[in-house]
Amino acid sequence: MLERLADRGADVSIIGDPAAARPGQIVVPLPTGSTEELSPIPEIMPLQRLAHTMAVARHHDPDAPRGLAKVTRTR
């Protein structure tokens, strides 16, 4: 999939293994050596930071995303 996207001119960023990247692509290497239970934490943090930065740059409140409504059920 990454190759097809790059061939179509898409900007591809790799978060993880730098060996999967082509020259010129942005790579965010992740620390190695964490346990399987903890490995999702460093994988998701760069993406959360990116989402926060994009929301702020677009003048949106990252703590109140549009389209998100709280639903409370009482019985």
mmCIF file of the N, C-alpha and C atoms, coordinates in Angstrom:
data_MODEL
# 
_entry.id   MODEL 
# 
loop_
_atom_site.group_PDB 
_atom_site.id 
_atom_site.type_symbol 
_atom_site.label_atom_id 
_atom_site.label_alt_id 
_atom_site.label_comp_id 
_atom_site.label_asym_id 
_atom_site.label_entity_id 
_atom_site.label_seq_id 
_atom_site.pdbx_PDB_ins_code 
_atom_site.Cartn_x 
_atom_site.Cartn_y 
_atom_site.Cartn_z 
_atom_site.occupancy 
_atom_site.B_iso_or_equiv 
_atom_site.pdbx_formal_charge 
_atom_site.auth_seq_id 
_atom_site.auth_comp_id 
_atom_site.auth_asym_id 
_atom_site.auth_atom_id 
_atom_site.pdbx_PDB_model_num 
ATOM 1   N N  . MET A 1 1  ? 0.814   -1.181 0.000  1.00 0.00 ? 1  MET A N  1 
ATOM 2   C CA . MET A 1 1  ? 0.000   0.000  0.000  1.00 0.00 ? 1  MET A CA 1 
ATOM 3   C C  . MET A 1 1  ? 0.865   1.255  0.000  1.00 0.00 ? 1  MET A C  1 
ATOM 4   N N  . LEU A 1 2  ? 1.941   1.239  0.786  1.00 0.00 ? 2  LEU A N  1 
ATOM 5   C CA . LEU A 1 2  ? 2.806   2.415  0.849  1.00 0.00 ? 2  LEU A CA 1 
ATOM 6   C C  . LEU A 1 2  ? 3.420   2.726  -0.511 1.00 0.00 ? 2  LEU A C  1 
ATOM 7   N N  . GLU A 1 3  ? 3.817   1.694  -1.226 1.00 0.00 ? 3  GLU A N  1 
ATOM 8   C CA . GLU A 1 3  ? 4.410   1.898  -2.545 1.00 0.00 ? 3  GLU A CA 1 
ATOM 9   C C  . GLU A 1 3  ? 3.396   2.487  -3.517 1.00 0.00 ? 3  GLU A C  1 
ATOM 10  N N  . ARG A 1 4  ? 2.161   2.006  -3.468 1.00 0.00 ? 4  ARG A N  1 
ATOM 11  C CA . ARG A 1 4  ? 1.128   2.521  -4.365 1.00 0.00 ? 4  ARG A CA 1 
ATOM 12  C C  . ARG A 1 4  ? 0.822   3.980  -4.067 1.00 0.00 ? 4  ARG A C  1 
ATOM 13  N N  . LEU A 1 5  ? 0.778   4.333  -2.796 1.00 0.00 ? 5  LEU A N  1 
ATOM 14  C CA . LEU A 1 5  ? 0.544   5.731  -2.429 1.00 0.00 ? 5  LEU A CA 1 
ATOM 15  C C  . LEU A 1 5  ? 1.676   6.628  -2.898 1.00 0.00 ? 5  LEU A C  1 
ATOM 16  N N  . ALA A 1 6  ? 2.905   6.186  -2.668 1.00 0.00 ? 6  ALA A N  1 
ATOM 17  C CA . ALA A 1 6  ? 4.066   6.972  -3.080 1.00 0.00 ? 6  ALA A CA 1 
ATOM 18  C C  . ALA A 1 6  ? 4.122   7.117  -4.600 1.00 0.00 ? 6  ALA A C  1 
ATOM 19  N N  . ASP A 1 7  ? 3.771   6.058  -5.323 1.00 0.00 ? 7  ASP A N  1 
ATOM 20  C CA . ASP A 1 7  ? 3.765   6.120  -6.784 1.00 0.00 ? 7  ASP A CA 1 
ATOM 21  C C  . ASP A 1 7  ? 2.741   7.120  -7.309 1.00 0.00 ? 7  ASP A C  1 
ATOM 22  N N  . ARG A 1 8  ? 1.676   7.327  -6.551 1.00 0.00 ? 8  ARG A N  1 
ATOM 23  C CA . ARG A 1 8  ? 0.635   8.285  -6.956 1.00 0.00 ? 8  ARG A CA 1 
ATOM 24  C C  . ARG A 1 8  ? 0.945   9.701  -6.492 1.00 0.00 ? 8  ARG A C  1 
ATOM 25  N N  . GLY A 1 9  ? 2.089   9.894  -5.856 1.00 0.00 ? 9  GLY A N  1 
ATOM 26  C CA . GLY A 1 9  ? 2.503   11.230 -5.455 1.00 0.00 ? 9  GLY A CA 1 
ATOM 27  C C  . GLY A 1 9  ? 2.052   11.651 -4.076 1.00 0.00 ? 9  GLY A C  1 
ATOM 28  N N  . ALA A 1 10 ? 1.536   10.719 -3.289 1.00 0.00 ? 10 ALA A N  1 
ATOM 29  C CA . ALA A 1 10 ? 1.078   11.059 -1.933 1.00 0.00 ? 10 ALA A CA 1 
ATOM 30  C C  . ALA A 1 10 ? 2.281   11.273 -1.020 1.00 0.00 ? 10 ALA A C  1 
ATOM 31  N N  . ASP A 1 11 ? 2.129   12.183 -0.067 1.00 0.00 ? 11 ASP A N  1 
ATOM 32  C CA . ASP A 1 11 ? 3.151   12.351 0.963  1.00 0.00 ? 11 ASP A CA 1 
ATOM 33  C C  . ASP A 1 11 ? 2.971   11.225 1.968  1.00 0.00 ? 11 ASP A C  1 
ATOM 34  N N  . VAL A 1 12 ? 3.983   10.378 2.104  1.00 0.00 ? 12 VAL A N  1 
ATOM 35  C CA . VAL A 1 12 ? 3.905   9.221  2.984  1.00 0.00 ? 12 VAL A CA 1 
ATOM 36  C C  . VAL A 1 12 ? 4.856   9.427  4.142  1.00 0.00 ? 12 VAL A C  1 
ATOM 37  N N  . SER A 1 13 ? 4.337   9.239  5.340  1.00 0.00 ? 13 SER A N  1 
ATOM 38  C CA . SER A 1 13 ? 5.158   9.304  6.549  1.00 0.00 ? 13 SER A CA 1 
ATOM 39  C C  . SER A 1 13 ? 5.131   7.938  7.210  1.00 0.00 ? 13 SER A C  1 
ATOM 40  N N  . ILE A 1 14 ? 6.279   7.502  7.682  1.00 0.00 ? 14 ILE A N  1 
ATOM 41  C CA . ILE A 1 14 ? 6.408   6.200  8.321  1.00 0.00 ? 14 ILE A CA 1 
ATOM 42  C C  . ILE A 1 14 ? 6.613   6.413  9.811  1.00 0.00 ? 14 ILE A C  1 
ATOM 43  N N  . ILE A 1 15 ? 5.797   5.768  10.611 1.00 0.00 ? 15 ILE A N  1 
ATOM 44  C CA . ILE A 1 15 ? 5.996   5.769  12.054 1.00 0.00 ? 15 ILE A CA 1 
ATOM 45  C C  . ILE A 1 15 ? 6.319   4.336  12.430 1.00 0.00 ? 15 ILE A C  1 
ATOM 46  N N  . GLY A 1 16 ? 7.579   4.097  12.740 1.00 0.00 ? 16 GLY A N  1 
ATOM 47  C CA . GLY A 1 16 ? 8.013   2.747  13.052 1.00 0.00 ? 16 GLY A CA 1 
ATOM 48  C C  . GLY A 1 16 ? 9.346   2.421  12.425 1.00 0.00 ? 16 GLY A C  1 
ATOM 49  N N  . ASP A 1 17 ? 9.372   1.360  11.651 1.00 0.00 ? 17 ASP A N  1 
ATOM 50  C CA . ASP A 1 17 ? 10.604  0.825  11.082 1.00 0.00 ? 17 ASP A CA 1 
ATOM 51  C C  . ASP A 1 17 ? 11.129  1.710  9.953  1.00 0.00 ? 17 ASP A C  1 
ATOM 52  N N  . PRO A 1 18 ? 12.304  2.325  10.122 1.00 0.00 ? 18 PRO A N  1 
ATOM 53  C CA . PRO A 1 18 ? 12.863  3.167  9.059  1.00 0.00 ? 18 PRO A CA 1 
ATOM 54  C C  . PRO A 1 18 ? 13.189  2.392  7.784  1.00 0.00 ? 18 PRO A C  1 
ATOM 55  N N  . ALA A 1 19 ? 13.362  1.082  7.881  1.00 0.00 ? 19 ALA A N  1 
ATOM 56  C CA . ALA A 1 19 ? 13.682  0.282  6.695  1.00 0.00 ? 19 ALA A CA 1 
ATOM 57  C C  . ALA A 1 19 ? 12.517  0.228  5.719  1.00 0.00 ? 19 ALA A C  1 
ATOM 58  N N  . ALA A 1 20 ? 11.301  0.541  6.182  1.00 0.00 ? 20 ALA A N  1 
ATOM 59  C CA . ALA A 1 20 ? 10.126  0.493  5.308  1.00 0.00 ? 20 ALA A CA 1 
ATOM 60  C C  . ALA A 1 20 ? 9.988   1.747  4.464  1.00 0.00 ? 20 ALA A C  1 
ATOM 61  N N  . ALA A 1 21 ? 10.803  2.755  4.715  1.00 0.00 ? 21 ALA A N  1 
ATOM 62  C CA . ALA A 1 21 ? 10.665  4.043  4.022  1.00 0.00 ? 21 ALA A CA 1 
ATOM 63  C C  . ALA A 1 21 ? 11.519  4.093  2.763  1.00 0.00 ? 21 ALA A C  1 
ATOM 64  N N  . ARG A 1 22 ? 11.038  4.875  1.821  1.00 0.00 ? 22 ARG A N  1 
ATOM 65  C CA . ARG A 1 22 ? 11.806  5.196  0.630  1.00 0.00 ? 22 ARG A CA 1 
ATOM 66  C C  . ARG A 1 22 ? 12.606  6.464  0.900  1.00 0.00 ? 22 ARG A C  1 
ATOM 67  N N  . PRO A 1 23 ? 13.631  6.724  0.117  1.00 0.00 ? 23 PRO A N  1 
ATOM 68  C CA . PRO A 1 23 ? 14.370  7.979  0.297  1.00 0.00 ? 23 PRO A CA 1 
ATOM 69  C C  . PRO A 1 23 ? 13.443  9.182  0.122  1.00 0.00 ? 23 PRO A C  1 
ATOM 70  N N  . GLY A 1 24 ? 13.563  10.145 1.014  1.00 0.00 ? 24 GLY A N  1 
ATOM 71  C CA . GLY A 1 24 ? 12.762  11.355 0.960  1.00 0.00 ? 24 GLY A CA 1 
ATOM 72  C C  . GLY A 1 24 ? 11.481  11.307 1.773  1.00 0.00 ? 24 GLY A C  1 
ATOM 73  N N  . GLN A 1 25 ? 11.117  10.122 2.250  1.00 0.00 ? 25 GLN A N  1 
ATOM 74  C CA . GLN A 1 25 ? 9.923   10.030 3.073  1.00 0.00 ? 25 GLN A CA 1 
ATOM 75  C C  . GLN A 1 25 ? 10.253  10.396 4.521  1.00 0.00 ? 25 GLN A C  1 
ATOM 76  N N  . ILE A 1 26 ? 9.267   10.912 5.210  1.00 0.00 ? 26 ILE A N  1 
ATOM 77  C CA . ILE A 1 26 ? 9.441   11.274 6.613  1.00 0.00 ? 26 ILE A CA 1 
ATOM 78  C C  . ILE A 1 26 ? 9.343   10.019 7.459  1.00 0.00 ? 26 ILE A C  1 
ATOM 79  N N  . VAL A 1 27 ? 10.299  9.835  8.360  1.00 0.00 ? 27 VAL A N  1 
ATOM 80  C CA . VAL A 1 27 ? 10.322  8.659  9.229  1.00 0.00 ? 27 VAL A CA 1 
ATOM 81  C C  . VAL A 1 27 ? 10.385  9.108  10.674 1.00 0.00 ? 27 VAL A C  1 
ATOM 82  N N  . VAL A 1 28 ? 9.501   8.559  11.490 1.00 0.00 ? 28 VAL A N  1 
ATOM 83  C CA . VAL A 1 28 ? 9.531   8.773  12.934 1.00 0.00 ? 28 VAL A CA 1 
ATOM 84  C C  . VAL A 1 28 ? 9.858   7.419  13.544 1.00 0.00 ? 28 VAL A C  1 
ATOM 85  N N  . PRO A 1 29 ? 11.133  7.185  13.879 1.00 0.00 ? 29 PRO A N  1 
ATOM 86  C CA . PRO A 1 29 ? 11.479  5.884  14.453 1.00 0.00 ? 29 PRO A CA 1 
ATOM 87  C C  . PRO A 1 29 ? 10.931  5.757  15.867 1.00 0.00 ? 29 PRO A C  1 
ATOM 88  N N  . LEU A 1 30 ? 10.581  4.549  16.235 1.00 0.00 ? 30 LEU A N  1 
ATOM 89  C CA . LEU A 1 30 ? 10.060  4.278  17.572 1.00 0.00 ? 30 LEU A CA 1 
ATOM 90  C C  . LEU A 1 30 ? 11.121  3.579  18.403 1.00 0.00 ? 30 LEU A C  1 
ATOM 91  N N  . PRO A 1 31 ? 11.072  3.774  19.713 1.00 0.00 ? 31 PRO A N  1 
ATOM 92  C CA . PRO A 1 31 ? 12.026  3.070  20.562 1.00 0.00 ? 31 PRO A CA 1 
ATOM 93  C C  . PRO A 1 31 ? 11.776  1.570  20.526 1.00 0.00 ? 31 PRO A C  1 
ATOM 94  N N  . THR A 1 32 ? 12.836  0.825  20.655 1.00 0.00 ? 32 THR A N  1 
ATOM 95  C CA . THR A 1 32 ? 12.715  -0.629 20.645 1.00 0.00 ? 32 THR A CA 1 
ATOM 96  C C  . THR A 1 32 ? 12.930  -1.154 22.058 1.00 0.00 ? 32 THR A C  1 
ATOM 97  N N  . GLY A 1 33 ? 12.568  -2.386 22.259 1.00 0.00 ? 33 GLY A N  1 
ATOM 98  C CA . GLY A 1 33 ? 12.837  -3.038 23.526 1.00 0.00 ? 33 GLY A CA 1 
ATOM 99  C C  . GLY A 1 33 ? 11.693  -3.008 24.514 1.00 0.00 ? 33 GLY A C  1 
ATOM 100 N N  . SER A 1 34 ? 10.539  -2.453 24.140 1.00 0.00 ? 34 SER A N  1 
ATOM 101 C CA . SER A 1 34 ? 9.422   -2.453 25.082 1.00 0.00 ? 34 SER A CA 1 
ATOM 102 C C  . SER A 1 34 ? 8.689   -3.788 24.990 1.00 0.00 ? 34 SER A C  1 
ATOM 103 N N  . THR A 1 35 ? 7.957   -4.097 26.026 1.00 0.00 ? 35 THR A N  1 
ATOM 104 C CA . THR A 1 35 ? 7.209   -5.355 26.050 1.00 0.00 ? 35 THR A CA 1 
ATOM 105 C C  . THR A 1 35 ? 6.009   -5.260 25.112 1.00 0.00 ? 35 THR A C  1 
ATOM 106 N N  . GLU A 1 36 ? 5.453   -6.393 24.771 1.00 0.00 ? 36 GLU A N  1 
ATOM 107 C CA . GLU A 1 36 ? 4.324   -6.423 23.855 1.00 0.00 ? 36 GLU A CA 1 
ATOM 108 C C  . GLU A 1 36 ? 3.118   -5.669 24.427 1.00 0.00 ? 36 GLU A C  1 
ATOM 109 N N  . GLU A 1 37 ? 2.939   -5.740 25.733 1.00 0.00 ? 37 GLU A N  1 
ATOM 110 C CA . GLU A 1 37 ? 1.813   -5.059 26.364 1.00 0.00 ? 37 GLU A CA 1 
ATOM 111 C C  . GLU A 1 37 ? 1.945   -3.539 26.280 1.00 0.00 ? 37 GLU A C  1 
ATOM 112 N N  . LEU A 1 38 ? 3.174   -3.022 26.325 1.00 0.00 ? 38 LEU A N  1 
ATOM 113 C CA . LEU A 1 38 ? 3.391   -1.581 26.332 1.00 0.00 ? 38 LEU A CA 1 
ATOM 114 C C  . LEU A 1 38 ? 3.696   -1.003 24.954 1.00 0.00 ? 38 LEU A C  1 
ATOM 115 N N  . SER A 1 39 ? 3.912   -1.832 23.968 1.00 0.00 ? 39 SER A N  1 
ATOM 116 C CA . SER A 1 39 ? 4.321   -1.340 22.652 1.00 0.00 ? 39 SER A CA 1 
ATOM 117 C C  . SER A 1 39 ? 3.294   -0.422 21.976 1.00 0.00 ? 39 SER A C  1 
ATOM 118 N N  . PRO A 1 40 ? 1.974   -0.558 22.197 1.00 0.00 ? 40 PRO A N  1 
ATOM 119 C CA . PRO A 1 40 ? 1.044   0.381  21.547 1.00 0.00 ? 40 PRO A CA 1 
ATOM 120 C C  . PRO A 1 40 ? 1.187   1.827  22.033 1.00 0.00 ? 40 PRO A C  1 
ATOM 121 N N  . ILE A 1 41 ? 1.696   2.034  23.231 1.00 0.00 ? 41 ILE A N  1 
ATOM 122 C CA . ILE A 1 41 ? 1.779   3.396  23.768 1.00 0.00 ? 41 ILE A CA 1 
ATOM 123 C C  . ILE A 1 41 ? 2.726   4.266  22.945 1.00 0.00 ? 41 ILE A C  1 
ATOM 124 N N  . PRO A 1 42 ? 3.974   3.878  22.727 1.00 0.00 ? 42 PRO A N  1 
ATOM 125 C CA . PRO A 1 42 ? 4.828   4.745  21.911 1.00 0.00 ? 42 PRO A CA 1 
ATOM 126 C C  . PRO A 1 42 ? 4.430   4.776  20.437 1.00 0.00 ? 42 PRO A C  1 
ATOM 127 N N  . GLU A 1 43 ? 3.638   3.802  19.985 1.00 0.00 ? 43 GLU A N  1 
ATOM 128 C CA . GLU A 1 43 ? 3.189   3.810  18.593 1.00 0.00 ? 43 GLU A CA 1 
ATOM 129 C C  . GLU A 1 43 ? 2.112   4.866  18.365 1.00 0.00 ? 43 GLU A C  1 
ATOM 130 N N  . ILE A 1 44 ? 1.223   5.062  19.319 1.00 0.00 ? 44 ILE A N  1 
ATOM 131 C CA . ILE A 1 44 ? 0.105   5.975  19.127 1.00 0.00 ? 44 ILE A CA 1 
ATOM 132 C C  . ILE A 1 44 ? 0.446   7.412  19.488 1.00 0.00 ? 44 ILE A C  1 
ATOM 133 N N  . MET A 1 45 ? 1.434   7.628  20.339 1.00 0.00 ? 45 MET A N  1 
ATOM 134 C CA . MET A 1 45 ? 1.737   8.977  20.805 1.00 0.00 ? 45 MET A CA 1 
ATOM 135 C C  . MET A 1 45 ? 2.102   9.954  19.687 1.00 0.00 ? 45 MET A C  1 
ATOM 136 N N  . PRO A 1 46 ? 2.924   9.587  18.701 1.00 0.00 ? 46 PRO A N  1 
ATOM 137 C CA . PRO A 1 46 ? 3.199   10.549 17.617 1.00 0.00 ? 46 PRO A CA 1 
ATOM 138 C C  . PRO A 1 46 ? 1.945   10.931 16.829 1.00 0.00 ? 46 PRO A C  1 
ATOM 139 N N  . LEU A 1 47 ? 1.029   9.985  16.650 1.00 0.00 ? 47 LEU A N  1 
ATOM 140 C CA . LEU A 1 47 ? -0.194  10.282 15.912 1.00 0.00 ? 47 LEU A CA 1 
ATOM 141 C C  . LEU A 1 47 ? -1.127  11.181 16.716 1.00 0.00 ? 47 LEU A C  1 
ATOM 142 N N  . GLN A 1 48 ? -1.183  10.977 18.024 1.00 0.00 ? 48 GLN A N  1 
ATOM 143 C CA . GLN A 1 48 ? -1.990  11.859 18.860 1.00 0.00 ? 48 GLN A CA 1 
ATOM 144 C C  . GLN A 1 48 ? -1.425  13.274 18.849 1.00 0.00 ? 48 GLN A C  1 
ATOM 145 N N  . ARG A 1 49 ? -0.127  13.377 18.880 1.00 0.00 ? 49 ARG A N  1 
ATOM 146 C CA . ARG A 1 49 ? 0.515   14.697 18.834 1.00 0.00 ? 49 ARG A CA 1 
ATOM 147 C C  . ARG A 1 49 ? 0.236   15.385 17.495 1.00 0.00 ? 49 ARG A C  1 
ATOM 148 N N  . LEU A 1 50 ? 0.293   14.627 16.417 1.00 0.00 ? 50 LEU A N  1 
ATOM 149 C CA . LEU A 1 50 ? -0.009  15.169 15.096 1.00 0.00 ? 50 LEU A CA 1 
ATOM 150 C C  . LEU A 1 50 ? -1.454  15.659 15.035 1.00 0.00 ? 50 LEU A C  1 
ATOM 151 N N  . ALA A 1 51 ? -2.389  14.857 15.531 1.00 0.00 ? 51 ALA A N  1 
ATOM 152 C CA . ALA A 1 51 ? -3.800  15.246 15.514 1.00 0.00 ? 51 ALA A CA 1 
ATOM 153 C C  . ALA A 1 51 ? -4.025  16.508 16.336 1.00 0.00 ? 51 ALA A C  1 
ATOM 154 N N  . HIS A 1 52 ? -3.387  16.609 17.489 1.00 0.00 ? 52 HIS A N  1 
ATOM 155 C CA . HIS A 1 52 ? -3.521  17.799 18.334 1.00 0.00 ? 52 HIS A CA 1 
ATOM 156 C C  . HIS A 1 52 ? -2.965  19.029 17.618 1.00 0.00 ? 52 HIS A C  1 
ATOM 157 N N  . THR A 1 53 ? -1.792  18.907 17.031 1.00 0.00 ? 53 THR A N  1 
ATOM 158 C CA . THR A 1 53 ? -1.162  20.026 16.336 1.00 0.00 ? 53 THR A CA 1 
ATOM 159 C C  . THR A 1 53 ? -2.012  20.481 15.152 1.00 0.00 ? 53 THR A C  1 
ATOM 160 N N  . MET A 1 54 ? -2.575  19.534 14.408 1.00 0.00 ? 54 MET A N  1 
ATOM 161 C CA . MET A 1 54 ? -3.419  19.891 13.266 1.00 0.00 ? 54 MET A CA 1 
ATOM 162 C C  . MET A 1 54 ? -4.692  20.589 13.721 1.00 0.00 ? 54 MET A C  1 
ATOM 163 N N  . ALA A 1 55 ? -5.298  20.119 14.817 1.00 0.00 ? 55 ALA A N  1 
ATOM 164 C CA . ALA A 1 55 ? -6.513  20.760 15.327 1.00 0.00 ? 55 ALA A CA 1 
ATOM 165 C C  . ALA A 1 55 ? -6.238  22.192 15.752 1.00 0.00 ? 55 ALA A C  1 
ATOM 166 N N  . VAL A 1 56 ? -5.145  22.411 16.453 1.00 0.00 ? 56 VAL A N  1 
ATOM 167 C CA . VAL A 1 56 ? -4.794  23.763 16.895 1.00 0.00 ? 56 VAL A CA 1 
ATOM 168 C C  . VAL A 1 56 ? -4.488  24.656 15.697 1.00 0.00 ? 56 VAL A C  1 
ATOM 169 N N  . ALA A 1 57 ? -3.786  24.130 14.703 1.00 0.00 ? 57 ALA A N  1 
ATOM 170 C CA . ALA A 1 57 ? -3.456  24.917 13.512 1.00 0.00 ? 57 ALA A CA 1 
ATOM 171 C C  . ALA A 1 57 ? -4.708  25.313 12.730 1.00 0.00 ? 57 ALA A C  1 
ATOM 172 N N  . ARG A 1 58 ? -5.737  24.504 12.816 1.00 0.00 ? 58 ARG A N  1 
ATOM 173 C CA . ARG A 1 58 ? -6.996  24.805 12.122 1.00 0.00 ? 58 ARG A CA 1 
ATOM 174 C C  . ARG A 1 58 ? -7.969  25.589 13.008 1.00 0.00 ? 58 ARG A C  1 
ATOM 175 N N  . HIS A 1 59 ? -7.498  26.026 14.144 1.00 0.00 ? 59 HIS A N  1 
ATOM 176 C CA . HIS A 1 59 ? -8.291  26.814 15.098 1.00 0.00 ? 59 HIS A CA 1 
ATOM 177 C C  . HIS A 1 59 ? -9.498  26.045 15.628 1.00 0.00 ? 59 HIS A C  1 
ATOM 178 N N  . HIS A 1 60 ? -9.323  24.746 15.850 1.00 0.00 ? 60 HIS A N  1 
ATOM 179 C CA . HIS A 1 60 ? -10.347 23.915 16.468 1.00 0.00 ? 60 HIS A CA 1 
ATOM 180 C C  . HIS A 1 60 ? -9.927  23.629 17.904 1.00 0.00 ? 60 HIS A C  1 
ATOM 181 N N  . ASP A 1 61 ? -10.903 23.366 18.747 1.00 0.00 ? 61 ASP A N  1 
ATOM 182 C CA . ASP A 1 61 ? -10.615 23.005 20.128 1.00 0.00 ? 61 ASP A CA 1 
ATOM 183 C C  . ASP A 1 61 ? -10.354 21.501 20.187 1.00 0.00 ? 61 ASP A C  1 
ATOM 184 N N  . PRO A 1 62 ? -9.122  21.065 20.483 1.00 0.00 ? 62 PRO A N  1 
ATOM 185 C CA . PRO A 1 62 ? -8.838  19.621 20.498 1.00 0.00 ? 62 PRO A CA 1 
ATOM 186 C C  . PRO A 1 62 ? -9.557  18.883 21.624 1.00 0.00 ? 62 PRO A C  1 
ATOM 187 N N  . ASP A 1 63 ? -10.040 19.614 22.622 1.00 0.00 ? 63 ASP A N  1 
ATOM 188 C CA . ASP A 1 63 ? -10.754 18.975 23.727 1.00 0.00 ? 63 ASP A CA 1 
ATOM 189 C C  . ASP A 1 63 ? -12.257 18.872 23.475 1.00 0.00 ? 63 ASP A C  1 
ATOM 190 N N  . ALA A 1 64 ? -12.729 19.438 22.388 1.00 0.00 ? 64 ALA A N  1 
ATOM 191 C CA . ALA A 1 64 ? -14.145 19.367 22.035 1.00 0.00 ? 64 ALA A CA 1 
ATOM 192 C C  . ALA A 1 64 ? -14.272 19.138 20.533 1.00 0.00 ? 64 ALA A C  1 
ATOM 193 N N  . PRO A 1 65 ? -13.953 17.928 20.063 1.00 0.00 ? 65 PRO A N  1 
ATOM 194 C CA . PRO A 1 65 ? -14.007 17.674 18.625 1.00 0.00 ? 65 PRO A CA 1 
ATOM 195 C C  . PRO A 1 65 ? -15.429 17.811 18.088 1.00 0.00 ? 65 PRO A C  1 
ATOM 196 N N  . ARG A 1 66 ? -15.530 18.399 16.903 1.00 0.00 ? 66 ARG A N  1 
ATOM 197 C CA . ARG A 1 66 ? -16.855 18.540 16.309 1.00 0.00 ? 66 ARG A CA 1 
ATOM 198 C C  . ARG A 1 66 ? -17.379 17.174 15.908 1.00 0.00 ? 66 ARG A C  1 
ATOM 199 N N  . GLY A 1 67 ? -18.650 17.019 15.990 1.00 0.00 ? 67 GLY A N  1 
ATOM 200 C CA . GLY A 1 67 ? -19.262 15.743 15.639 1.00 0.00 ? 67 GLY A CA 1 
ATOM 201 C C  . GLY A 1 67 ? -19.261 14.739 16.769 1.00 0.00 ? 67 GLY A C  1 
ATOM 202 N N  . LEU A 1 68 ? -18.680 15.111 17.905 1.00 0.00 ? 68 LEU A N  1 
ATOM 203 C CA . LEU A 1 68 ? -18.664 14.195 19.045 1.00 0.00 ? 68 LEU A CA 1 
ATOM 204 C C  . LEU A 1 68 ? -19.696 14.678 20.045 1.00 0.00 ? 68 LEU A C  1 
ATOM 205 N N  . ALA A 1 69 ? -20.685 13.860 20.289 1.00 0.00 ? 69 ALA A N  1 
ATOM 206 C CA . ALA A 1 69 ? -21.739 14.216 21.232 1.00 0.00 ? 69 ALA A CA 1 
ATOM 207 C C  . ALA A 1 69 ? -21.735 13.207 22.375 1.00 0.00 ? 69 ALA A C  1 
ATOM 208 N N  . LYS A 1 70 ? -21.895 13.731 23.563 1.00 0.00 ? 70 LYS A N  1 
ATOM 209 C CA . LYS A 1 70 ? -21.931 12.850 24.732 1.00 0.00 ? 70 LYS A CA 1 
ATOM 210 C C  . LYS A 1 70 ? -23.319 12.227 24.827 1.00 0.00 ? 70 LYS A C  1 
ATOM 211 N N  . VAL A 1 71 ? -23.338 10.944 25.008 1.00 0.00 ? 71 VAL A N  1 
ATOM 212 C CA . VAL A 1 71 ? -24.596 10.233 25.166 1.00 0.00 ? 71 VAL A CA 1 
ATOM 213 C C  . VAL A 1 71 ? -24.585 9.597  26.543 1.00 0.00 ? 71 VAL A C  1 
ATOM 214 N N  . THR A 1 72 ? -25.583 9.945  27.331 1.00 0.00 ? 72 THR A N  1 
ATOM 215 C CA . THR A 1 72 ? -25.698 9.383  28.663 1.00 0.00 ? 72 THR A CA 1 
ATOM 216 C C  . THR A 1 72 ? -27.022 8.636  28.760 1.00 0.00 ? 72 THR A C  1 
ATOM 217 N N  . ARG A 1 73 ? -26.949 7.397  29.140 1.00 0.00 ? 73 ARG A N  1 
ATOM 218 C CA . ARG A 1 73 ? -28.165 6.605  29.304 1.00 0.00 ? 73 ARG A CA 1 
ATOM 219 C C  . ARG A 1 73 ? -28.452 6.456  30.785 1.00 0.00 ? 73 ARG A C  1 
ATOM 220 N N  . THR A 1 74 ? -29.662 6.724  31.130 1.00 0.00 ? 74 THR A N  1 
ATOM 221 C CA . THR A 1 74 ? -30.093 6.517  32.522 1.00 0.00 ? 74 THR A CA 1 
ATOM 222 C C  . THR A 1 74 ? -31.230 5.526  32.535 1.00 0.00 ? 74 THR A C  1 
ATOM 223 N N  . ARG A 1 75 ? -31.306 4.775  33.581 1.00 0.00 ? 75 ARG A N  1 
ATOM 224 C CA . ARG A 1 75 ? -32.371 3.762  33.688 1.00 0.00 ? 75 ARG A CA 1 
ATOM 225 C C  . ARG A 1 75 ? -33.134 3.962  34.949 1.00 0.00 ? 75 ARG A C  1 
# 
